[in-house]
Amino acid sequence: MRVIRRRARQLYTRSRIPGVDYTVNQYAGCAFACKYCYAKFLCRWKNYGPWGSWVEVKENAPDLARRHVEGSVAMSTVSDPYQPIEAELKLTRKVLRYMDKRNRLSILTRSPLVTRDIDLFKEFRSIEVGLTINGFTGREKRLFEPLTPVHEARVNALGELKEAGLKTYVFVSPIIPGITDVSAIIENTKGLADHYFFEIINLRAAGREFQELLRDEYPKSYTILKDDGKFAGFIKKMKGEIGKSGVKTDGIETHRRLIPLQLSL
């Protein structure tokens, strides 16, 4: 893993995400190296090597975190704030320490390391902490995200956050037809999350290499994602399953023009 240390000009970046005013990325790049990650686009401008082989560290991020901004802040969008290097550097923890606790903060990670900072989370007036959970195990995990924490560790971390009295959520992503068992994920996490958000795999952003992998190894899943009629049927069925579960959800991100991006349930 190549670690690139640099000084950044700013930490808070204006966001185009609906409902989010600013994003914070104290790291760029991610050692979890998920094969489908949309953030691979960074490699176009950061010529450090293949995605997952490098992490850029903004060494002055804690100082930049002192700046006061109005509105909601999301951490992180092009990295994981609790990827392995964080255990050593504690950069995320330092950023949290100096952030304005009046900000509405939303954190998303795949790592159980997030529970280390429960004490700091409690200092914020408004905060929610989410775990990305997709249920990948066995062959699928080895193919799609071999370096990420296992499913059980993420669910346990979610439970620990909830037990600490924090507002929590589950980001069910990526959803791949025939592979991601949405109902099982809900059943496994129900009562541990205040709300859910669901996202279908973004094939275009995942890149040609991942598309070819999915086409060759899981042709039925690939066909559903590429065929508008089959895809619409898949969404309808999944929407029904989510509705029956009774969980609170912010909708489904489909990444399709023919189907509304946000489907209310």
N, C-alpha and C positions, 0 to 999 in steps of 0.2 A: 504494500500500500504506500503510494507516494503522498506525502503531506506537504502541501504548499502553504506557506505562511505569508500573509500580506496584510497591509493596512488598508482599510476601506474608508471611503469618504462619508458614507452614510449607512445606517442599519435599517431604518424604517423606509420602506418603499411603498409608494402609492399603489393600491390594489385595484385590479379589474374584476375581482371576484365579488359577485353580488353579496351585499351585507358585510363586506370586510373593507375597512378603510386603509389599513396598512398591513404589509407582510414583513416578517423578520426572518432572515436567514443568516445565522452566525457561521454556518458552514455552507459550502457549495459542493455538490458532489456527494456521493454516499457509498460507504463501504458495504452496504447490504446488497448492492449490485443486482437488484431485481431486473430480470430480463425484459420485462414489459414496461419499465419505468418511462413515463413521458418526459422526465427531466433530462433524458439523454440528449435533448436538444442543446444543452449547455456545451457539449463537445464540439459544436460548430465554432464556438468562440474561445473555448478554453482548450488549447491543444496540449493537454497533459497526458493523453493516452486514452485507452478504452474506458467506457463507463464502468465504474466500480473499482477502478485501479488507482483512483486518486481522490483526495479530499482537500478542498481549499479551506483554510482556517483564517477567519478575520480576527486577527489578534487583538485589535482595538475595539472589538464589538462591545465589551462591557462599558467602556467610556462613551461610545455612541448611544448606548441604551439609555443614558441619562436624559437624552433629549425628550421633552414633553410633546406628545402628539395627542390630538383629540380623536376619539372614536375607538373603533374595534381593531384589534391586532391579531393576526394569525401567524403562528409559528409551527412548522416551517413549510415552504412550498417547493423548494428545489433541493431538499436534503432531508435527513431525519435528525432532529435535534438531539436524539439519544442513541445515535449510531456508536459503534464500539469505541472510537477515539474519545468520546465524551467522558468515558469512565476515567480516563487519565487526565485530560485537559480541564474538565469541569467548566468549559466555556459557556455552555447553556446555563448552568447554575449561576455563573457570574453575571450573565446578561439578565437573568430573572431577578437577581438581587438588586440591580440598579434600575430596572424598569419602573416607570411610574405605576404605582399600585392602583391608581384610579382608572387605568385603561381596562377595557373589556378584552380579555385575553383568551384565545382559543389555541390549544396545543394539540398536535397530532403526531403520533409515533407508532412504530411497530415494536418498540423495545420495553421490556419490564424495568429497565434502568430508570424509567420515568418516576417510579415510586420513591426513588431517593430524594426527590425534591418536594415531597408533600408539604414539608414545613414552609417552604417558600410559596407554594401555591395558595396556602391559607392566608397569606398576607394580602392577596388581591381582593378587591371588592367584588369583582365579577370575573369568574374564570370557569372554563370547561376544559376537560382533558379527555382526549379521545385515543382509542386504539384502533389501528387498521387491522381488521380480522377478516380473513378470507377462507379459513379452514383448509388450506393446502397442506397435505401430508404425503408421505411416501413419494411415489414417482413424480407427482405434480410439483411437489415442493422442490425436489432435486432438479427438475427441469426449469422451473419458473423463478424460484427465489431460494436457492440452497443455503445462503448465508444469513437468512433472517431468523429471529427467535421463533421457536415452535409455537404452534397454536395454543397449547395449554399454558405456556408462560404468559402469553398476551392476555388470555382470559383471567388468569390469576392476578395479573397486574391491574386489570380493570376492576376486579373485585376489591382489591386493596385500596384503590383510589375511592371507590364508592363507600367502602367502610370508613374511610377517613372523613366522609362528609362532603366530598367534592362532587360537583356536577360532572357527569361523564357521558360520553357518547361512543357509539361504535360506527366506524366507517367501513362498511362492507365493500371491499374493493381489492382487486378487480373481480367482477362477476363474469365468469365464463360459462356459457351454457353447457350443461352436462358434467361440469366439473365442480363449480361452486354450489354448495348446498345451502342456500339462503335460509331455508326453514330450520335446518340443523344449527346454523350459527345463531339465529334468534333464540332458539330453545336453549342453547348453551350459555347465552349471555343475558337472557331475560331477567330483569330484576337488578342487573348490574349496570344498566345504562339508562339515562334519562331520555335519550332519543337516538335515532339511527339515521344514517344517510347511506344510500345505495348507489353504486357506480358500476355500470357495465364497462368491460375492458374497452379502452380507446385503441382500436387496432391501428389506426393511422399513426397516432403518437407513439405506439409501441415499436413501430419500425418494421422494416421489411424482414429482418432476421427473425424477429419473434413471430411475425405472420407466417413465415415459412415453417417455423417450428410447429406452430399450432396446426397448420394445414397438414403437415406430414404425420404428426403424432396423434392429433385429435380432429380428424376430418369432419366428423359430424358437428362438433362445436364450431369449427371454422365456417361450415356451410350455413349454419343458423345465423352467424354474425354477418355474413355477406349477402344473404337472401332477405330482402325487405319483408316478404310475407311471413317467412318462418320466424324472423326476428320479432315482428309485431305479435305473433302468437306466443312467443316465449315471454315477452314483456307482459302480456295480458295474464298469462298463467302466474308469473311471479308476483304481479301486482295483487292478484287474488290471495296468494299465500301470505303475503305481507299483511294484507288487510285482515285476514282471519286471525293473525297472531295478536292483534290488538296493540302493537307497540306504536309509540309516537315516532313519526318519521318526517324528515324534511323533503322527501321525495326520491326520485330515481333520476340519476344523470345517465342519459342514453348515448350521448355523443352522436345523435342522428338528427338530420334535418327533417326527415319525414315524420318523426315522432317528437312531440314537445320535449324539450330538454328536462323540464321539471314536471313530473307526473304526480299530482296530488293523490293521496290515498284516502 
